[in-house]
Amino acid sequence: MTDVRAPLNVSVGEARRLARRGRWLVVAIVYLIAMALFFRGQILSGFDLGFSDRADGLIEISILEHWRAVFAGAANWNVTGYFAPYPDTLGYNDGYLLYGVVYSFWRLFADPLLADTLNIATFKTIGFFAAYRLVVRVLGWERLAGLMVALVFTNANGLMVQAGHAQVQTVALLPVAMILAFLAAREARGRRPIRGGLWAMALALLMAAWLLTAYYMAWFTLVFATLFALCWMMTSGNWRPSTLRRVAAPYYGVLAVGLASFAVALIPFLALYLPKIRESGGRAYPAAFPYLVLPGDVLNVGPSNYVWGWLFGASPGGEHSTGIAPFLFLLAVAALWRSIAAPSGPGQGFAPPLWRAAALAVTVSWLMTIRVGTVSGWAMVSDLVPGARGLRVVSRYQLFLVLPLLLIVTAVFRQVARRAWRRRPVILAAVLTLLVAEEFGSDVPVQLSRTRDGAVLAAAPAPPAPCRTFYVVSARRGDPPYGDAAHTALYPHNVDAMYLAARWTLPTINGFSSINPPDWDFANPRDPDYDLRVANYAARHAIEHLCRLDMARPQPWTEVDRGYAPLHVLP
């Protein structure tokens, strides 16, 4: 007798495979659209331009080049080429460890400025697919919801406006951390402690490496997770020690592995940054005060936003343009209110303890960053929360909140969206279109040029053999001003020196960061006393064979030890 089911089984299997391929094709298309939109400035310039400008951009690339030298065995991991001869100079800035790993790979194929763009593209890719997987596989929601969350998270207005600060893009690691935390908890709950411990160890290593890459976003993640846990204990009624011990019992082993792994992995970070905090005193509340979130900043998407820019022409720009797009903000406020205020329990509305805890954590932490007049809850955070004094630009917390807000909005409104999909698809399409469209504007901070900046610095002659340390008056011929007079006095020569020191693997006394060494005094290189200030610094630190680079002179290199005698560059 012929088995008539075989052809049917084959066709069903083929149909499933085709459907799976089709779904992934849709994901790939949305991903390519998301990347093309975020990197539109680079694409339209033929990949000549990169994020940021000749100040922050070159500072970042100098640190990435430092890591490349480390991996090649040509430098110590904690000593950069700038601020010589101070120790642990990596601690004056974000460490960029994970960026350095990815960047070093791309440098096998690309020049420094293009490799920097490819590095950011790699992390945006990680963020897109991790956010999609978090929504679809971990939370079990619809694929459309996963695509929307991934698309908006990748192209959030604040992440584009603040793209000149490369470290904020490490928020792409947030969904990765969430997935690892979920896997560790799932395995612990399922009485599989070994597998749970491995996931917890992976999470611990990620967080330690993230702290050594970009402190802000990693610290925000740790603080939010702690606040979320406290809110969950309250919303679930598990705040009593006896009840908490009983509920947490299945997780003890996994928690112990995760915490122990984190404590060990954190040692390099603490060894690098604690001495610098003691040296500088950190950033107390007055330093953070100008960068707290003003009431209008919660919506401030900047005057260049295509949909809402007309509302924010008079708003403060710069670091204050980190707001949540207004339509998403309205949905977020409604979702937060419903999550916190709605009754819980079967048939009583949407308010499971986990989502109520998440909504409370978002609301409380967000309010703590807001300043009304001279009053802000951040004064208490600065004094009481460990690590808070390592932050200055508190407004970046709103960039961290994008993904939590998207998840809470989706959790609350996904059933409404499903009904709209069946009954009023046009209205749903319009809503989703507005959610995406309001994230875009003309403020695309791509100013660092491979031909203008990279090629010009590549033309600077390498230091002659006698030089063991150098400093810069000017590294470019006909160097134009950088912004206003105050910025021109601080940035161009110092930042170019950082970049060249990394390229040449030769230390420089120059450099610039938000925190500089105690006796740093290298502004205004054209002032008559600049060389005297350098000479005094060299004497204090016993620096020998110090050379001076000034591209405005026919013979750019001179040696300080020999009375500024000209040095000929060897061919």
C-alpha positions, 0 to 999 in steps of 0.5 A: 500500500502506498504511503500517501502521507510522505509527499504531504510531510515533505511539502509541509516541511518545505513550507516550514523551511520556506516560511522560516527563510522568509521570516529571516529575510524580513528581519535582514531587510529591516536590519539593512534599512535600520543600518542604512538610516543610522549610517546615512551620513557615512554612506552619502559621503562615500564613507569619507566621514565618520561620527564625531569631530576632530576632538572627541573622534580622534581621542576615541581613535587614539585609545582604540589604536592603543588597544591595537598596540596592546594586542600586538604586544607593543604597549601595556594595557593600562598605559596609553601614549598620551599624558606621559610619563604618568602611570595608568593613563587609560584611567583618565578616559573610558577604557574602550576595551570591547571597542578595541577588540572589534576595532583591532579586527577591522584595522586588518582591512581598513584605515583608522577612521574607517575602522572606527565606523565599522566598529560602531556598525558592529555594535549597532548590529549586536544591538539590533539582533539582540533586541529582536531576540530578546523580544521574540525568543525570550519574551515570546512576543510577536515578530512585528513587535521584535522588529519595531523594538529593534528598529526604534532602539537602533535608530533612537533620536538621542543615540543619533544626536549624541553619536559624536560620543561613541561610548553611548553606542555601547547601550547595544549591549543592554539587550545582551545583558538582559538575555544572559540574565534571563538564561541564568535565571531560567536554568537556576529555576529549572534546577540546572545550576551548572548551566545557570552558573555558566550563563551568570559567569558570562553576564559577569564577564560582560558587565566587567568588560563593559565597565572597562569599555564605557562606564556610563552605560554599564553603571546605568545598567548595574544601578537599574538592575539593583533598583529593579530587584528592590522594586520587585521585592516590594511589588511581589510581597517578597521583601520580608527576609524569611519570604525572600530567602525561600523565594531566592533559594533556587538561585543561590548557587547561580548568584554566588557564581555570578557575583564571585565571577564579577568580583574577580573580573572587576579587579582590572577596572578597580585597579585602573580607576580607583587611583584616578578617582583618588587623584582627581576627587571624582566628579562631585554633584556640582560638576554634574549639576549643569548636565542634569535633566531639565523638565523640558529635556525629557522630550528634547529631541533637538531642533533638527528633528524632522517631526518635532524639531519645530517645538525645540528651537529654543531648547538647550542643545548639546548634552541636553538633546537626549529626550524621548521622542514625544509620541513614544513618550506619551505612550511610555507615560500611559504604559508606566501609569498602567503598569504601576497603578492598574490592579494586578491579578487574573482578569484585573488588567496588566500589572504582573509584578515583574513589569510593575517593578520595571515600571517603578524602576524606570519612573523612580530612576528617571525622576532622580535625574531631573532638576527643577530649579536647583533641586534634584534627587541626583544630589542624594544619588551622588552621595550615596550610590557607589560609582555615581561620582564617576559620572558627569553627564547625567542626561545620558541616562535617557539614552539608556532608558530607550530600550526599557521604555520600548519594552514596557510600551510593547508589553502594555499595548501589544494586545491593542496592536494585535486587535488593530492589526485585525480590524484597523491595519491602516491606523496601526500602520500610521502609528508605527510609521510615526513611531519610527519617523519621529526618531530622525532628524538632520543633526547627523554628527559626521564631521571626522573626515578620512581625507581631511583629518586622516590624510593630513595627520598621516602626512606628518613626518614621523619623529627622528631617531633621537626622540623618546617623547614628543609634544606638539605645537601644530601637527597640520600645516595651515591648521584652521581654528577648532570652534571658538578661541577657547576650544582652539586653545585646548583641543587641536594640538593635544588631540592630534598628539594623542592620535600621532602617539598611538600611530607612532607608539611613541609617548607624548606629554600632550593629551586632553580629557575631561580629567587631566593630570594634576600638573597638566598645562598644555593649552595655547601652544602659540603663547610665548610661554608654551615651550617654557611650560613644557620645559618645566614639566619635563624637568619635574618628570625627568623627561629626556630626549623630548622633541617638539613638532611644529608643522608651521616650520620648514623643519618641523622637528626640534630636540628640546634637550639640544636647545631646540636644535632642528632634527632631520627626519630620516627617509 
